[in-house]
C-alpha cells in the first residue's frame, strides 16, 4: 500500500486555510488527494489531450482504497 492510501498518512495531512496541496499516488498514477479546507479524492483524466480533475469524493465518505479503485 502506498503512503497516500494509508489512513494514518491521510489523517496526518493538515488542512489548508487557503490554497490547495496535491498528493499523487503511484498506483494508479491518476489517483490524487487534494487538500484544501477538506480532503478530497480526485482522479486525473485525459480529455482531448488535457489533464482534467474529476472529484471522486471527500475523505471519510470513501476509504482511500475504494477511491483508488474508482480512479482506475
BATOR-877624 format. One record per residue (C-alpha): residue number from 1; residue in one letter; x, y, z. Coordinates in nm, 2 decimals, padded with zeros to 4 digits. Example, Ala and Ser with C-alpha at 12.3 -4.5 7.8 and 13.67 -1.06 7.14 Angstrom:
<sites>
<i: 1	aa: a	px: 01.23	py: -00.45	pz: 00.78>
<i: 2	aa: s	px: 01.37	py: -00.11	pz: 00.71>
</sites>
This chain:
<sites>
<i: 1	aa: x	px: 00.00	py: 00.00	pz: 00.00>
<i: 2	aa: x	px: 00.14	py: 00.34	pz: -00.09>
<i: 3	aa: x	px: 00.16	py: 00.62	pz: 00.17>
<i: 4	aa: x	px: -00.12	py: 00.82	pz: 00.00>
<i: 5	aa: x	px: -00.36	py: 00.52	pz: 00.07>
<i: 6	aa: x	px: -00.25	py: 00.48	pz: 00.43>
<i: 7	aa: x	px: -00.52	py: 00.61	pz: 00.67>
<i: 8	aa: x	px: -00.25	py: 00.72	pz: 00.92>
<i: 9	aa: x	px: -00.08	py: 00.93	pz: 00.64>
<i: 10	aa: x	px: -00.41	py: 01.09	pz: 00.53>
<i: 11	aa: x	px: -00.51	py: 01.16	pz: 00.89>
<i: 12	aa: x	px: -00.18	py: 01.34	pz: 00.94>
<i: 13	aa: x	px: -00.22	py: 01.58	pz: 00.64>
<i: 14	aa: x	px: -00.30	py: 01.93	pz: 00.77>
<i: 15	aa: x	px: -00.59	py: 02.12	pz: 00.61>
<i: 16	aa: x	px: -00.50	py: 02.43	pz: 00.42>
<i: 17	aa: x	px: -00.65	py: 02.76	pz: 00.53>
<i: 18	aa: x	px: -00.60	py: 02.90	pz: 00.18>
<i: 19	aa: x	px: -00.49	py: 02.74	pz: -00.14>
<i: 20	aa: x	px: -00.45	py: 02.37	pz: -00.20>
<i: 21	aa: x	px: -00.19	py: 02.09	pz: -00.20>
<i: 22	aa: x	px: -00.19	py: 01.78	pz: -00.41>
<i: 23	aa: x	px: -00.06	py: 01.44	pz: -00.31>
<i: 24	aa: x	px: -00.03	py: 01.20	pz: -00.60>
<i: 25	aa: x	px: -00.02	py: 00.82	pz: -00.57>
<i: 26	aa: x	px: 00.20	py: 00.59	pz: -00.78>
<i: 27	aa: x	px: -00.06	py: 00.32	pz: -00.85>
<i: 28	aa: x	px: -00.28	py: 00.43	pz: -01.01>
<i: 29	aa: x	px: -00.09	py: 00.75	pz: -01.11>
<i: 30	aa: x	px: -00.43	py: 00.91	pz: -01.18>
<i: 31	aa: x	px: -00.52	py: 00.90	pz: -00.81>
<i: 32	aa: x	px: -00.47	py: 01.22	pz: -00.62>
<i: 33	aa: x	px: -00.56	py: 01.35	pz: -00.28>
<i: 34	aa: x	px: -00.64	py: 01.73	pz: -00.29>
<i: 35	aa: x	px: -00.61	py: 01.91	pz: 00.05>
<i: 36	aa: x	px: -00.79	py: 02.24	pz: 00.09>
<i: 37	aa: x	px: -01.02	py: 02.31	pz: 00.39>
<i: 38	aa: x	px: -01.13	py: 01.95	pz: 00.33>
<i: 39	aa: x	px: -00.95	py: 01.64	pz: 00.19>
<i: 40	aa: x	px: -01.09	py: 01.53	pz: -00.15>
<i: 41	aa: x	px: -01.01	py: 01.22	pz: -00.36>
<i: 42	aa: x	px: -00.95	py: 01.32	pz: -00.72>
<i: 43	aa: x	px: -00.89	py: 01.11	pz: -01.04>
<i: 44	aa: x	px: -00.69	py: 01.28	pz: -01.32>
<i: 45	aa: x	px: -00.84	py: 01.21	pz: -01.66>
<i: 46	aa: x	px: -00.72	py: 01.29	pz: -02.01>
<i: 47	aa: x	px: -00.98	py: 01.46	pz: -02.23>
<i: 48	aa: x	px: -00.87	py: 01.58	pz: -02.57>
<i: 49	aa: x	px: -00.51	py: 01.56	pz: -02.46>
<i: 50	aa: x	px: -00.57	py: 01.78	pz: -02.15>
<i: 51	aa: x	px: -00.55	py: 01.66	pz: -01.79>
<i: 52	aa: x	px: -00.88	py: 01.73	pz: -01.62>
<i: 53	aa: x	px: -00.95	py: 01.66	pz: -01.25>
<i: 54	aa: x	px: -01.27	py: 01.46	pz: -01.16>
<i: 55	aa: x	px: -01.38	py: 01.46	pz: -00.80>
<i: 56	aa: x	px: -01.44	py: 01.11	pz: -00.65>
<i: 57	aa: x	px: -01.55	py: 01.23	pz: -00.31>
<i: 58	aa: x	px: -01.45	py: 01.36	pz: 00.03>
<i: 59	aa: x	px: -01.21	py: 01.18	pz: 00.26>
<i: 60	aa: x	px: -01.43	py: 00.98	pz: 00.51>
<i: 61	aa: x	px: -01.70	py: 00.91	pz: 00.26>
<i: 62	aa: x	px: -01.47	py: 00.66	pz: 00.09>
<i: 63	aa: x	px: -01.17	py: 00.48	pz: 00.21>
<i: 64	aa: x	px: -00.85	py: 00.55	pz: 00.01>
<i: 65	aa: x	px: -00.86	py: 00.20	pz: -00.14>
<i: 66	aa: x	px: -01.22	py: 00.25	pz: -00.26>
<i: 67	aa: x	px: -01.14	py: 00.59	pz: -00.41>
<i: 68	aa: x	px: -00.83	py: 00.45	pz: -00.58>
<i: 69	aa: x	px: -01.04	py: 00.17	pz: -00.74>
<i: 70	aa: x	px: -01.28	py: 00.44	pz: -00.87>
<i: 71	aa: x	px: -00.98	py: 00.63	pz: -01.01>
<i: 72	aa: x	px: -00.88	py: 00.33	pz: -01.23>
</sites>
